[in-house]
Amino acid sequence: MYVYPSARGQGVARQLLAAVLDWSRTKGIGIAELHATSMGAPLYESVGFQPATNYRLPL
């Protein structure tokens, strides 16, 4: 997710994240996974995400 610098600090990212997580729960999605930048990590950790290293191999 990206929030323009002029809109940062106003809760926009937090509201977007809450909406996505709420929607995911209603669809029965059991796990949310993301790749965070150092700037976004505090937001994600504040709602319960745990830091992890993930690997993927596109085939």
N, C-alpha and C positions, 0 to 999 in steps of 0.2 A: 504494500500500500504506500502511497506517496501523498503527502499533504504539502501544498505550496507553503513556502516560508512565511508568507504574510498571514496564513491561517493557522500556523502552529501555535501551540499553547492555549488553544481555545476548546480543547476536548473533541476535536473533529475525529482524530484517529481513534480515540477511545470509543466514541459513538459508533464508528464504522466497525470496529472490532466486536463490540457488543452485539451489533446487528448480525454480523456473520456467525458468531458463536451461537446466538439464539436460533437463527435459521438452521444451523447445522444440527442443533439438538432436536428441533422439531422434525427433522428428516431422519433421525435415528443414527446420525453419524457419531461414532463412539470415540474417535481420536481426532484431534486437530494438530496438524504439524505445519511448521513454517520455518523459514530461514530468515533470521533477523539480522539487521545491521546493528552495529554498536549503538546507534542513535535510537533504534526502535526497541532494543532489548529491555530497557526498564519498563516500558508500557506492557510488554508481553509478560514479563515476570510479575508485574503488579497484579495481573489477573490469574496467575497460577501456572503459567507455562514454566517448564523446567529446561534449563540449558542442556543441549545434547548435540552430538555430532552425527550427521546423517550422510549416507553415501547412496548414490544412485548411478545406475548404468543404463543409459538409453540404448536399446537394441534395434 
